[in-house]
Amino acid sequence: MNDLDLFSRRRGGLMRGVRGAVAWFGSGFVVGMALALLFSTLVRALIIAAAIVIVLLALIRTAIGGRRPY
């Protein structure tokens, strides 16, 4: 099967597809999903960074003779 067969041979069919894609993007759905993904990734990175800092502080306190973490 030829890949070009997926699109209509008429110019109007292809333009309708392009208009549909622009409408999806313009509706804010795609932008909203991208922002949600970015925010989710940022929150995960902050949680992981905080966990690493907490563990490192506990190890440093233990190494210098502070209170045992358990």
HTML snippet that shows the backbone in 3Dmol.js (N, CA, C, O; Angstrom):
<script src="https://3Dmol.org/build/3Dmol-min.js"></script>
<div id="view" style="width:600px;height:400px;position:relative"></div>
<script>
const pdb = `
ATOM      1  N   MET A   1       0.840  -1.187   0.000  1.00  0.00           N
ATOM      2  CA  MET A   1       0.000   0.000   0.000  1.00  0.00           C
ATOM      3  C   MET A   1       0.881   1.244   0.000  1.00  0.00           C
ATOM      4  O   MET A   1       1.855   1.337   0.747  1.00  0.00           O
ATOM      5  N   ASN A   2       0.531   2.157  -0.820  1.00  0.00           N
ATOM      6  CA  ASN A   2       1.274   3.401  -0.923  1.00  0.00           C
ATOM      7  C   ASN A   2       0.871   4.324   0.230  1.00  0.00           C
ATOM      8  O   ASN A   2      -0.315   4.475   0.526  1.00  0.00           O
ATOM      9  N   ASP A   3       1.862   4.938   0.875  1.00  0.00           N
ATOM     10  CA  ASP A   3       1.563   5.825   2.006  1.00  0.00           C
ATOM     11  C   ASP A   3       0.712   7.011   1.590  1.00  0.00           C
ATOM     12  O   ASP A   3      -0.051   7.547   2.394  1.00  0.00           O
ATOM     13  N   LEU A   4       0.838   7.415   0.354  1.00  0.00           N
ATOM     14  CA  LEU A   4       0.064   8.563  -0.103  1.00  0.00           C
ATOM     15  C   LEU A   4      -1.417   8.232  -0.247  1.00  0.00           C
ATOM     16  O   LEU A   4      -2.247   9.136  -0.347  1.00  0.00           O
ATOM     17  N   ASP A   5      -1.754   6.940  -0.257  1.00  0.00           N
ATOM     18  CA  ASP A   5      -3.158   6.554  -0.354  1.00  0.00           C
ATOM     19  C   ASP A   5      -3.933   6.881   0.924  1.00  0.00           C
ATOM     20  O   ASP A   5      -5.164   6.890   0.918  1.00  0.00           O
ATOM     21  N   LEU A   6      -3.219   7.149   2.011  1.00  0.00           N
ATOM     22  CA  LEU A   6      -3.901   7.494   3.258  1.00  0.00           C
ATOM     23  C   LEU A   6      -4.599   8.843   3.150  1.00  0.00           C
ATOM     24  O   LEU A   6      -5.601   9.090   3.821  1.00  0.00           O
ATOM     25  N   PHE A   7      -4.066   9.705   2.307  1.00  0.00           N
ATOM     26  CA  PHE A   7      -4.663  11.020   2.117  1.00  0.00           C
ATOM     27  C   PHE A   7      -5.475  11.019   0.831  1.00  0.00           C
ATOM     28  O   PHE A   7      -5.181  10.287  -0.115  1.00  0.00           O
ATOM     29  N   SER A   8      -6.460  11.823   0.823  1.00  0.00           N
ATOM     30  CA  SER A   8      -7.258  11.967  -0.386  1.00  0.00           C
ATOM     31  C   SER A   8      -6.399  12.574  -1.487  1.00  0.00           C
ATOM     32  O   SER A   8      -5.539  13.416  -1.231  1.00  0.00           O
ATOM     33  N   ARG A   9      -6.645  12.137  -2.700  1.00  0.00           N
ATOM     34  CA  ARG A   9      -5.858  12.672  -3.822  1.00  0.00           C
ATOM     35  C   ARG A   9      -6.267  14.111  -4.130  1.00  0.00           C
ATOM     36  O   ARG A   9      -5.514  14.864  -4.747  1.00  0.00           O
ATOM     37  N   ARG A  10      -7.442  14.471  -3.702  1.00  0.00           N
ATOM     38  CA  ARG A  10      -7.877  15.849  -3.934  1.00  0.00           C
ATOM     39  C   ARG A  10      -7.227  16.760  -2.912  1.00  0.00           C
ATOM     40  O   ARG A  10      -6.936  16.354  -1.787  1.00  0.00           O
ATOM     41  N   ARG A  11      -7.011  17.970  -3.313  1.00  0.00           N
ATOM     42  CA  ARG A  11      -6.374  18.938  -2.421  1.00  0.00           C
ATOM     43  C   ARG A  11      -7.281  19.264  -1.232  1.00  0.00           C
ATOM     44  O   ARG A  11      -6.793  19.536  -0.135  1.00  0.00           O
ATOM     45  N   GLY A  12      -8.572  19.238  -1.444  1.00  0.00           N
ATOM     46  CA  GLY A  12      -9.503  19.588  -0.372  1.00  0.00           C
ATOM     47  C   GLY A  12      -9.433  18.633   0.805  1.00  0.00           C
ATOM     48  O   GLY A  12      -9.570  19.058   1.952  1.00  0.00           O
ATOM     49  N   GLY A  13      -9.220  17.349   0.543  1.00  0.00           N
ATOM     50  CA  GLY A  13      -9.135  16.368   1.631  1.00  0.00           C
ATOM     51  C   GLY A  13      -7.938  16.613   2.527  1.00  0.00           C
ATOM     52  O   GLY A  13      -8.038  16.521   3.751  1.00  0.00           O
ATOM     53  N   LEU A  14      -6.816  16.921   1.920  1.00  0.00           N
ATOM     54  CA  LEU A  14      -5.611  17.201   2.695  1.00  0.00           C
ATOM     55  C   LEU A  14      -5.769  18.495   3.486  1.00  0.00           C
ATOM     56  O   LEU A  14      -5.357  18.573   4.643  1.00  0.00           O
ATOM     57  N   MET A  15      -6.359  19.499   2.869  1.00  0.00           N
ATOM     58  CA  MET A  15      -6.554  20.774   3.564  1.00  0.00           C
ATOM     59  C   MET A  15      -7.514  20.619   4.741  1.00  0.00           C
ATOM     60  O   MET A  15      -7.352  21.272   5.772  1.00  0.00           O
ATOM     61  N   ARG A  16      -8.521  19.745   4.580  1.00  0.00           N
ATOM     62  CA  ARG A  16      -9.437  19.497   5.685  1.00  0.00           C
ATOM     63  C   ARG A  16      -8.692  18.882   6.872  1.00  0.00           C
ATOM     64  O   ARG A  16      -8.950  19.225   8.026  1.00  0.00           O
ATOM     65  N   GLY A  17      -7.758  17.965   6.569  1.00  0.00           N
ATOM     66  CA  GLY A  17      -6.950  17.361   7.630  1.00  0.00           C
ATOM     67  C   GLY A  17      -6.062  18.372   8.321  1.00  0.00           C
ATOM     68  O   GLY A  17      -5.906  18.346   9.542  1.00  0.00           O
ATOM     69  N   VAL A  18      -5.481  19.263   7.534  1.00  0.00           N
ATOM     70  CA  VAL A  18      -4.621  20.306   8.102  1.00  0.00           C
ATOM     71  C   VAL A  18      -5.448  21.240   8.971  1.00  0.00           C
ATOM     72  O   VAL A  18      -5.020  21.621  10.061  1.00  0.00           O
ATOM     73  N   ARG A  19      -6.632  21.609   8.492  1.00  0.00           N
ATOM     74  CA  ARG A  19      -7.505  22.478   9.293  1.00  0.00           C
ATOM     75  C   ARG A  19      -7.919  21.790  10.589  1.00  0.00           C
ATOM     76  O   ARG A  19      -7.998  22.430  11.637  1.00  0.00           O
ATOM     77  N   GLY A  20      -8.182  20.498  10.517  1.00  0.00           N
ATOM     78  CA  GLY A  20      -8.547  19.760  11.726  1.00  0.00           C
ATOM     79  C   GLY A  20      -7.414  19.742  12.737  1.00  0.00           C
ATOM     80  O   GLY A  20      -7.644  19.904  13.935  1.00  0.00           O
ATOM     81  N   ALA A  21      -6.178  19.544  12.254  1.00  0.00           N
ATOM     82  CA  ALA A  21      -5.021  19.536  13.157  1.00  0.00           C
ATOM     83  C   ALA A  21      -4.821  20.904  13.801  1.00  0.00           C
ATOM     84  O   ALA A  21      -4.522  21.001  14.991  1.00  0.00           O
ATOM     85  N   VAL A  22      -4.987  21.949  13.012  1.00  0.00           N
ATOM     86  CA  VAL A  22      -4.849  23.307  13.553  1.00  0.00           C
ATOM     87  C   VAL A  22      -5.943  23.583  14.578  1.00  0.00           C
ATOM     88  O   VAL A  22      -5.699  24.242  15.588  1.00  0.00           O
ATOM     89  N   ALA A  23      -7.135  23.085  14.321  1.00  0.00           N
ATOM     90  CA  ALA A  23      -8.238  23.291  15.267  1.00  0.00           C
ATOM     91  C   ALA A  23      -7.961  22.580  16.588  1.00  0.00           C
ATOM     92  O   ALA A  23      -8.236  23.128  17.655  1.00  0.00           O
ATOM     93  N   TRP A  24      -7.416  21.359  16.524  1.00  0.00           N
ATOM     94  CA  TRP A  24      -7.075  20.641  17.763  1.00  0.00           C
ATOM     95  C   TRP A  24      -6.036  21.418  18.547  1.00  0.00           C
ATOM     96  O   TRP A  24      -6.158  21.579  19.762  1.00  0.00           O
ATOM     97  N   PHE A  25      -5.013  21.900  17.855  1.00  0.00           N
ATOM     98  CA  PHE A  25      -3.964  22.643  18.543  1.00  0.00           C
ATOM     99  C   PHE A  25      -4.508  23.957  19.077  1.00  0.00           C
ATOM    100  O   PHE A  25      -4.187  24.358  20.196  1.00  0.00           O
ATOM    101  N   GLY A  26      -5.321  24.620  18.291  1.00  0.00           N
ATOM    102  CA  GLY A  26      -5.868  25.904  18.695  1.00  0.00           C
ATOM    103  C   GLY A  26      -6.874  25.800  19.822  1.00  0.00           C
ATOM    104  O   GLY A  26      -7.117  26.777  20.531  1.00  0.00           O
ATOM    105  N   SER A  27      -7.462  24.632  19.994  1.00  0.00           N
ATOM    106  CA  SER A  27      -8.465  24.482  21.041  1.00  0.00           C
ATOM    107  C   SER A  27      -7.847  24.500  22.432  1.00  0.00           C
ATOM    108  O   SER A  27      -8.554  24.648  23.429  1.00  0.00           O
ATOM    109  N   GLY A  28      -6.546  24.351  22.499  1.00  0.00           N
ATOM    110  CA  GLY A  28      -5.888  24.367  23.797  1.00  0.00           C
ATOM    111  C   GLY A  28      -5.725  22.992  24.394  1.00  0.00           C
ATOM    112  O   GLY A  28      -5.055  22.846  25.417  1.00  0.00           O
ATOM    113  N   PHE A  29      -6.317  21.974  23.788  1.00  0.00           N
ATOM    114  CA  PHE A  29      -6.219  20.624  24.336  1.00  0.00           C
ATOM    115  C   PHE A  29      -4.777  20.137  24.319  1.00  0.00           C
ATOM    116  O   PHE A  29      -4.265  19.636  25.320  1.00  0.00           O
ATOM    117  N   VAL A  30      -4.135  20.291  23.178  1.00  0.00           N
ATOM    118  CA  VAL A  30      -2.756  19.817  23.051  1.00  0.00           C
ATOM    119  C   VAL A  30      -1.834  20.633  23.951  1.00  0.00           C
ATOM    120  O   VAL A  30      -0.945  20.081  24.599  1.00  0.00           O
ATOM    121  N   VAL A  31      -2.043  21.931  23.988  1.00  0.00           N
ATOM    122  CA  VAL A  31      -1.219  22.795  24.830  1.00  0.00           C
ATOM    123  C   VAL A  31      -1.427  22.438  26.300  1.00  0.00           C
ATOM    124  O   VAL A  31      -0.468  22.377  27.068  1.00  0.00           O
ATOM    125  N   GLY A  32      -2.665  22.207  26.685  1.00  0.00           N
ATOM    126  CA  GLY A  32      -2.956  21.824  28.065  1.00  0.00           C
ATOM    127  C   GLY A  32      -2.309  20.510  28.443  1.00  0.00           C
ATOM    128  O   GLY A  32      -1.773  20.372  29.543  1.00  0.00           O
ATOM    129  N   MET A  33      -2.353  19.540  27.540  1.00  0.00           N
ATOM    130  CA  MET A  33      -1.722  18.247  27.823  1.00  0.00           C
ATOM    131  C   MET A  33      -0.205  18.397  27.937  1.00  0.00           C
ATOM    132  O   MET A  33       0.415  17.767  28.794  1.00  0.00           O
ATOM    133  N   ALA A  34       0.390  19.218  27.090  1.00  0.00           N
ATOM    134  CA  ALA A  34       1.838  19.434  27.154  1.00  0.00           C
ATOM    135  C   ALA A  34       2.222  20.120  28.463  1.00  0.00           C
ATOM    136  O   ALA A  34       3.223  19.757  29.082  1.00  0.00           O
ATOM    137  N   LEU A  35       1.440  21.099  28.884  1.00  0.00           N
ATOM    138  CA  LEU A  35       1.728  21.776  30.151  1.00  0.00           C
ATOM    139  C   LEU A  35       1.541  20.842  31.338  1.00  0.00           C
ATOM    140  O   LEU A  35       2.306  20.902  32.301  1.00  0.00           O
ATOM    141  N   ALA A  36       0.531  19.978  31.276  1.00  0.00           N
ATOM    142  CA  ALA A  36       0.322  19.018  32.355  1.00  0.00           C
ATOM    143  C   ALA A  36       1.491  18.050  32.451  1.00  0.00           C
ATOM    144  O   ALA A  36       1.929  17.711  33.550  1.00  0.00           O
ATOM    145  N   LEU A  37       1.995  17.608  31.315  1.00  0.00           N
ATOM    146  CA  LEU A  37       3.147  16.707  31.309  1.00  0.00           C
ATOM    147  C   LEU A  37       4.378  17.407  31.860  1.00  0.00           C
ATOM    148  O   LEU A  37       5.133  16.817  32.633  1.00  0.00           O
ATOM    149  N   LEU A  38       4.588  18.652  31.472  1.00  0.00           N
ATOM    150  CA  LEU A  38       5.727  19.423  31.963  1.00  0.00           C
ATOM    151  C   LEU A  38       5.630  19.638  33.472  1.00  0.00           C
ATOM    152  O   LEU A  38       6.619  19.477  34.187  1.00  0.00           O
ATOM    153  N   PHE A  39       4.447  20.001  33.957  1.00  0.00           N
ATOM    154  CA  PHE A  39       4.251  20.224  35.389  1.00  0.00           C
ATOM    155  C   PHE A  39       4.458  18.936  36.170  1.00  0.00           C
ATOM    156  O   PHE A  39       5.085  18.948  37.229  1.00  0.00           O
ATOM    157  N   SER A  40       3.939  17.829  35.659  1.00  0.00           N
ATOM    158  CA  SER A  40       4.101  16.535  36.321  1.00  0.00           C
ATOM    159  C   SER A  40       5.576  16.160  36.420  1.00  0.00           C
ATOM    160  O   SER A  40       6.030  15.678  37.458  1.00  0.00           O
ATOM    161  N   THR A  41       6.318  16.381  35.346  1.00  0.00           N
ATOM    162  CA  THR A  41       7.748  16.073  35.350  1.00  0.00           C
ATOM    163  C   THR A  41       8.488  16.957  36.343  1.00  0.00           C
ATOM    164  O   THR A  41       9.385  16.486  37.043  1.00  0.00           O
ATOM    165  N   LEU A  42       8.124  18.221  36.410  1.00  0.00           N
ATOM    166  CA  LEU A  42       8.760  19.145  37.345  1.00  0.00           C
ATOM    167  C   LEU A  42       8.500  18.732  38.790  1.00  0.00           C
ATOM    168  O   LEU A  42       9.413  18.757  39.614  1.00  0.00           O
ATOM    169  N   VAL A  43       7.269  18.355  39.100  1.00  0.00           N
ATOM    170  CA  VAL A  43       6.928  17.935  40.459  1.00  0.00           C
ATOM    171  C   VAL A  43       7.705  16.678  40.834  1.00  0.00           C
ATOM    172  O   VAL A  43       8.226  16.580  41.945  1.00  0.00           O
ATOM    173  N   ARG A  44       7.787  15.721  39.919  1.00  0.00           N
ATOM    174  CA  ARG A  44       8.553  14.497  40.201  1.00  0.00           C
ATOM    175  C   ARG A  44      10.015  14.814  40.454  1.00  0.00           C
ATOM    176  O   ARG A  44      10.623  14.256  41.367  1.00  0.00           O
ATOM    177  N   ALA A  45      10.585  15.704  39.654  1.00  0.00           N
ATOM    178  CA  ALA A  45      11.993  16.065  39.827  1.00  0.00           C
ATOM    179  C   ALA A  45      12.217  16.726  41.185  1.00  0.00           C
ATOM    180  O   ALA A  45      13.219  16.452  41.847  1.00  0.00           O
ATOM    181  N   LEU A  46      11.300  17.588  41.605  1.00  0.00           N
ATOM    182  CA  LEU A  46      11.437  18.237  42.912  1.00  0.00           C
ATOM    183  C   LEU A  46      11.333  17.232  44.051  1.00  0.00           C
ATOM    184  O   LEU A  46      12.074  17.330  45.030  1.00  0.00           O
ATOM    185  N   ILE A  47      10.428  16.270  43.939  1.00  0.00           N
ATOM    186  CA  ILE A  47      10.282  15.250  44.979  1.00  0.00           C
ATOM    187  C   ILE A  47      11.538  14.398  45.069  1.00  0.00           C
ATOM    188  O   ILE A  47      12.007  14.100  46.167  1.00  0.00           O
ATOM    189  N   ILE A  48      12.084  14.004  43.931  1.00  0.00           N
ATOM    190  CA  ILE A  48      13.304  13.192  43.928  1.00  0.00           C
ATOM    191  C   ILE A  48      14.473  13.984  44.507  1.00  0.00           C
ATOM    192  O   ILE A  48      15.264  13.442  45.279  1.00  0.00           O
ATOM    193  N   ALA A  49      14.589  15.264  44.143  1.00  0.00           N
ATOM    194  CA  ALA A  49      15.674  16.098  44.665  1.00  0.00           C
ATOM    195  C   ALA A  49      15.549  16.265  46.179  1.00  0.00           C
ATOM    196  O   ALA A  49      16.552  16.207  46.890  1.00  0.00           O
ATOM    197  N   ALA A  50      14.337  16.469  46.678  1.00  0.00           N
ATOM    198  CA  ALA A  50      14.134  16.607  48.123  1.00  0.00           C
ATOM    199  C   ALA A  50      14.498  15.318  48.848  1.00  0.00           C
ATOM    200  O   ALA A  50      15.109  15.363  49.915  1.00  0.00           O
ATOM    201  N   ALA A  51      14.134  14.177  48.288  1.00  0.00           N
ATOM    202  CA  ALA A  51      14.469  12.896  48.908  1.00  0.00           C
ATOM    203  C   ALA A  51      15.981  12.697  48.959  1.00  0.00           C
ATOM    204  O   ALA A  51      16.511  12.212  49.958  1.00  0.00           O
ATOM    205  N   ILE A  52      16.671  13.067  47.894  1.00  0.00           N
ATOM    206  CA  ILE A  52      18.135  12.927  47.872  1.00  0.00           C
ATOM    207  C   ILE A  52      18.774  13.823  48.921  1.00  0.00           C
ATOM    208  O   ILE A  52      19.702  13.402  49.611  1.00  0.00           O
ATOM    209  N   VAL A  53      18.291  15.052  49.048  1.00  0.00           N
ATOM    210  CA  VAL A  53      18.842  15.977  50.043  1.00  0.00           C
ATOM    211  C   VAL A  53      18.610  15.447  51.454  1.00  0.00           C
ATOM    212  O   VAL A  53      19.511  15.525  52.289  1.00  0.00           O
ATOM    213  N   ILE A  54      17.438  14.916  51.737  1.00  0.00           N
ATOM    214  CA  ILE A  54      17.135  14.384  53.071  1.00  0.00           C
ATOM    215  C   ILE A  54      18.050  13.212  53.402  1.00  0.00           C
ATOM    216  O   ILE A  54      18.579  13.130  54.511  1.00  0.00           O
ATOM    217  N   VAL A  55      18.239  12.310  52.451  1.00  0.00           N
ATOM    218  CA  VAL A  55      19.108  11.148  52.687  1.00  0.00           C
ATOM    219  C   VAL A  55      20.550  11.597  52.886  1.00  0.00           C
ATOM    220  O   VAL A  55      21.235  11.093  53.775  1.00  0.00           O
ATOM    221  N   LEU A  56      21.019  12.540  52.070  1.00  0.00           N
ATOM    222  CA  LEU A  56      22.394  13.022  52.226  1.00  0.00           C
ATOM    223  C   LEU A  56      22.603  13.706  53.575  1.00  0.00           C
ATOM    224  O   LEU A  56      23.636  13.507  54.215  1.00  0.00           O
ATOM    225  N   LEU A  57      21.644  14.504  54.009  1.00  0.00           N
ATOM    226  CA  LEU A  57      21.767  15.148  55.322  1.00  0.00           C
ATOM    227  C   LEU A  57      21.811  14.120  56.442  1.00  0.00           C
ATOM    228  O   LEU A  57      22.581  14.272  57.390  1.00  0.00           O
ATOM    229  N   ALA A  58      20.999  13.080  56.345  1.00  0.00           N
ATOM    230  CA  ALA A  58      21.013  12.032  57.364  1.00  0.00           C
ATOM    231  C   ALA A  58      22.358  11.307  57.374  1.00  0.00           C
ATOM    232  O   ALA A  58      22.887  11.001  58.442  1.00  0.00           O
ATOM    233  N   LEU A  59      22.908  11.033  56.205  1.00  0.00           N
ATOM    234  CA  LEU A  59      24.213  10.366  56.143  1.00  0.00           C
ATOM    235  C   LEU A  59      25.323  11.251  56.697  1.00  0.00           C
ATOM    236  O   LEU A  59      26.221  10.763  57.384  1.00  0.00           O
ATOM    237  N   ILE A  60      25.268  12.541  56.407  1.00  0.00           N
ATOM    238  CA  ILE A  60      26.290  13.465  56.918  1.00  0.00           C
ATOM    239  C   ILE A  60      26.203  13.568  58.433  1.00  0.00           C
ATOM    240  O   ILE A  60      27.226  13.545  59.118  1.00  0.00           O
ATOM    241  N   ARG A  61      24.993  13.682  58.958  1.00  0.00           N
ATOM    242  CA  ARG A  61      24.828  13.766  60.421  1.00  0.00           C
ATOM    243  C   ARG A  61      25.344  12.514  61.099  1.00  0.00           C
ATOM    244  O   ARG A  61      25.952  12.592  62.167  1.00  0.00           O
ATOM    245  N   THR A  62      25.112  11.360  60.494  1.00  0.00           N
ATOM    246  CA  THR A  62      25.589  10.102  61.064  1.00  0.00           C
ATOM    247  C   THR A  62      27.107  10.029  60.981  1.00  0.00           C
ATOM    248  O   THR A  62      27.750   9.548  61.913  1.00  0.00           O
ATOM    249  N   ALA A  63      27.687  10.494  59.888  1.00  0.00           N
ATOM    250  CA  ALA A  63      29.135  10.416  59.694  1.00  0.00           C
ATOM    251  C   ALA A  63      29.889  11.312  60.671  1.00  0.00           C
ATOM    252  O   ALA A  63      31.003  10.972  61.069  1.00  0.00           O
ATOM    253  N   ILE A  64      29.315  12.447  61.068  1.00  0.00           N
ATOM    254  CA  ILE A  64      30.026  13.343  61.989  1.00  0.00           C
ATOM    255  C   ILE A  64      29.671  13.054  63.443  1.00  0.00           C
ATOM    256  O   ILE A  64      29.971  13.852  64.332  1.00  0.00           O
ATOM    257  N   GLY A  65      29.040  11.927  63.679  1.00  0.00           N
ATOM    258  CA  GLY A  65      28.789  11.516  65.055  1.00  0.00           C
ATOM    259  C   GLY A  65      27.506  12.053  65.639  1.00  0.00           C
ATOM    260  O   GLY A  65      27.348  12.099  66.859  1.00  0.00           O
ATOM    261  N   GLY A  66      26.617  12.447  64.809  1.00  0.00           N
ATOM    262  CA  GLY A  66      25.336  12.935  65.303  1.00  0.00           C
ATOM    263  C   GLY A  66      24.425  11.793  65.709  1.00  0.00           C
ATOM    264  O   GLY A  66      24.863  10.658  65.897  1.00  0.00           O
ATOM    265  N   ARG A  67      23.171  12.111  65.838  1.00  0.00           N
ATOM    266  CA  ARG A  67      22.171  11.132  66.221  1.00  0.00           C
ATOM    267  C   ARG A  67      22.056  10.062  65.153  1.00  0.00           C
ATOM    268  O   ARG A  67      22.187  10.355  63.964  1.00  0.00           O
ATOM    269  N   ARG A  68      21.814   8.828  65.560  1.00  0.00           N
ATOM    270  CA  ARG A  68      21.600   7.746  64.606  1.00  0.00           C
ATOM    271  C   ARG A  68      20.236   7.927  63.950  1.00  0.00           C
ATOM    272  O   ARG A  68      19.279   8.315  64.620  1.00  0.00           O
ATOM    273  N   PRO A  69      20.132   7.654  62.656  1.00  0.00           N
ATOM    274  CA  PRO A  69      18.859   7.892  61.968  1.00  0.00           C
ATOM    275  C   PRO A  69      17.778   6.875  62.289  1.00  0.00           C
ATOM    276  O   PRO A  69      16.645   7.025  61.830  1.00  0.00           O
ATOM    277  N   TYR A  70      18.096   5.838  63.067  1.00  0.00           N
ATOM    278  CA  TYR A  70      17.067   4.836  63.399  1.00  0.00           C
ATOM    279  C   TYR A  70      16.775   4.813  64.865  1.00  0.00           C
ATOM    280  O   TYR A  70      15.937   4.031  65.315  1.00  0.00           O
TER     281      TYR A  70
END
`;
const viewer = $3Dmol.createViewer("view");
viewer.addModel(pdb, "pdb");
viewer.setStyle({}, {cartoon: {color: "spectrum"}});
viewer.zoomTo();
viewer.render();
</script>
